[in-house]
Amino acid sequence: MFQKVLATFGSGGAKIDARLLDRTALPGRPLHGEVLLAGGDVDQEIKGLAVTLLARVQVPGADKTEDLPFGTQQLVGREVIRAGQQVKVPFEVPLPWETPVTSVYGKPLTGMAVGVRAELDLATSVSDPFDADAVAIEPLPAQKRVLDALSRIGFTFREAILEQGRINGAQQQLPFFQEVRFTPSPRFASVFSQLAVTFLASSDRTDVVLEVTKRVRVSKTGGFGGRGQDFLGMFTMKPDVNWEKQLDDWLDQVARPRGIFD
């Protein structure tokens, strides 16, 4: 009886271990893994076993982050896990096309926290066991072309963030979006303080959203101040587009003076 009481508080109860079978994944493709379920010291009733995709996002207007779910798959329904029983449960979770990129050419992107969380729902337990693993998500070929083009025209990666909310005028499915931020090339360093790229992909198209922060002068005769003005550009990926030229032309257009304080 004492063992049953302990199991309800997590001591000597069932445990899980989530393992990813794919070293890297791509948006819009399935992610493969398995959950190892180990029975504890006593038989326990399982209400369910599920895996959930989680992303750590920045909450607008607040100095805090939240772990938001963006996909869940139930693996096991109501069952009984016997004492000492070992069960391996495979899973295949489809990644949404807008799943954030967390690494490029095998190098992790600073600021990204995206993973899979497996959670066991036990009928009589006070605390349910869970296990989470980070996922290495590489960009799609179309996304790589844009990132490579930015690198070739002299922009350097600074950080990546996930922000809760929606981009006006964009076709967006998830309740958050990713910004991959770059430090401007020497050519544009005096005009821009930052450039951010957002990818909004679907099964039949990839949209690229560019946001550049342009330095604004304090006065007509003075230097640039700390303020900045954001400019947004949206492009749909098309085959055989010279992205170095496309990006360079757009940036050159935005960099032109527009008023007495610009």
N, C-alpha and C positions, 0 to 999 in steps of 0.2 A: 504493500500500500504506500509506503514511504517513497519508493521509486516512482510510482505513478504521480505522486504530489510533486516531486522534483521535476519530472518530465514536463508538467504543465508550466513550470517556470523556466524551461529551457535546459535544465541540467539533466543530462542523460537522455535527452530527447532526440528525435530524428534530426539529421543534418544534411545539408546539400552543398554541392561544389559544382559551380558552373564553369564549363570549359569551352572556349572557342576553338573550332577546328580550322577556320580560315585565318591565315596570318594577316591578310588584308582583305578589304571588301570594297565594293563600289556602290554608289547610289543607284537605286533601281534594281539591284540584284539581291538574291537571297543571302542571308548570313547563316552559316551552319555552325552548330555546336551541340553540346550534350550536357545534361545535368545528372550528376551522380547523386543518388538519393540513398542515404544510409540510415537504416533503422537504429533506434536507440536501445535503451535497456528494457523498454516495455513496448507492447503493441500500441500503436496510435492511429487514430482516424484522421485521414487527410481530406480536407474539404476541396483542395485544389492546388495545382502547381502551375505557375505561369512564368513566362519571361517577358520583360518589358524593356523597350528602348528608352533611354533617358538622356537628356541633354541639359547641361548646366548653362542657364541663360541669365543675362543681365536684365534686371527689372528697370524699365524706364523711370527716371525721376527718383530713383532710390539707390542708395549705396549698398545693394545686396544682390545676391544671385539666388535662383531657385532651380531645382532639378525637375524639369518638365518631362512627362512621358509623351512619346510620339508614336507609339505602336506597342500593342500587347498581343501575346498569343498564349492561349491556355493549352497546357500540355497534358495534364491529368485531372480528372474529375474526382468525385468522392471515392476514395479507396481506403484500405487499411495497410499500413506499413508495419510489418512484423518486426519484433525485436531482433536486431542483428542482420536484418535483410539488406541486401545490396541490389539496387536497381539502377540501370543506366537508361536515361530518357533522352533520345535525340531530338533536336529541334531544327527547324528551318524558318527563319524569320525574314519576311520580305522588307528590305530597306526602302523607305520612301525615296522618290527621285530627288527630293530636296534635303535629304540627309546631309548634315554638314561634313565637310572635308576635315579630317584630323591629321593627315600627313601627306606630304608631297615627295615622291621619289624616296619613300621610306623614312623621311625626316619628319618628326612630329611638329605640328604647328603650335607655337606658343599660345596658351590661352584656351585651348580646346579641351573639353571634358565631355565625351560622349561614350556611352557604354551600354551594356546589357545587364539587367538585374534579374536574377531568378529568385522567386519567393515562394516558399512553401506555406500554405494556409492550413494550419492544424486546428482541429475542432476544439480541443480543450486547452490549448496552449495560451499563456499570457503573452508571450513574445514569439513571433513566428521567425524561423531562420531564413536568412537570405544571403545571397552571394552576388557580387557585381564584378564585371570585367570591362576594362576599357577596350574600345574597338578602333582599329587602325583603318580609316576610310580614305582611300585615295581618290583624287579627282577623276572624272570621266575624261575621255580623250579631248572632247571639245573644251572642257574647262582647263585642261592642261595647256591647250594652245594659247589661251588668253593669259594664263599665269606666265608661260614662257615668253610671250610677247612683251609683257611688262618688264620682265627681267632683262630682255635684250635691249629695250630702250632706256635702261638705266635705273629703273625703280627697284628698291630693295624691300624685302618683306620686313615688317615691324612686329605685327601681332595679329591674332584673329580673335573675334569675339562673337558671341551669340546674343542677340537682343530680342526680347519679347515684343511682339507687335507685328504690324503689317506695313508694307511699302505701298504708298499711294500709287494707284495706276498700274500695279503689277499683278500678274496672275500668280497667286501664292496659295499653297495648300496648308503648310504648317503654321502654327501660331507664333513662330519665331523665325528669324533669318540670320544668316551668317555674314559677317563683314570680314574680309581678308584685307588688312590694312598695310599700306606701303609708304615708305619714305620717298618723296619725289626725287627724280634724277637731278643732277647738277643743273641741267638746262632749265628746269622748272622750279628749283628750290627757292628762288626769290619770290615766286608768285604763289605757289601752293605750299601748304603745310602738311597735307596728307591726301592720299587717295585710297578709297575703299572699294572693293569689288564684292558684289553679291551675285551668286548663281541661283537662278530659279529654273530648275530642270523639270521636264515631264517626259513621258514616253515618246513624244514626237517632236520636242523642241527644247532648246536651252536658251534662256534669256540671260543677258548679262546686264547688271545694273552697276553703273559707275557713279560714285559720289566723291567729288573733289572739294576740298576746303581751300578757298582762295583767301589769301591775306588781304586785309582791307586797311587802307591808309587812314591815319587819324585825322589828317588835314590834307588839303590840296598840295601844300608845299612840304609837308612833313613826311616822315618815314612810315613804314608799315607798323601797325599796332598789333595788339594781342587778339583783336577780334578777327573773325573769319566769316565768310559767306559760303554756304554750301551750294553746289551745282550738281544736278542729277542728269545722267544720261542713260538711256535704255537701248539695248541692241539685241536683236535675235540672231543667234549663230547661224551662219550660212556657209556652205562648203566653198572652198577656194577663195576665202576672204583673206587679204593680207592684214593681219591683226596689228602688226607693228604700225603700218600706215594708218589704219582705222583709229587706233588709240592716239597716235601722234597728232593726227589732224584734229580730233575732237579736243584734245588737251590744248593744242595751239589756239583753237577757236575760243575756248573758255578763258584762256590766259589773256586775251586781248582786253584793253581797257574798255569799260562800259559807262563810266561816269567820272565825275570830278574826284571821287574818293576811291577810285578803282585803278 
